[in-house]
Amino acid sequence: MDTRMAIANRITVLCAERGMTINRLANLSAVSPSTLKNILYGKSCNPGAVTIKKLCDGFGITLGEFFSTPEFDALEQEIR
């Protein structure tokens, strides 16, 4: 799994845990639905830190909580 897929999966899991739709997250985080869908469907090559921070704000979590999962810990180094 690459970083983009891990981010998309984490967003999907957090939405499911909270019973939140993508549109609701977009409204709460001030991230456009199209940007959010581009992240989820792999069309966004590099979701920025500011965008991820806004999504975290929409979820009511910190960046640390967003990235503190075994899935992110298991990612391989992307630059070799």
ABEGO torsion letter per residue (X at the ends): XBAAAAAAAAAAAAAAAAGBBAAAAAAAAGBBAAAAAAAAAGABABBBAAAAAAAAAAAGBBAAAAABBAAAAABBBABX
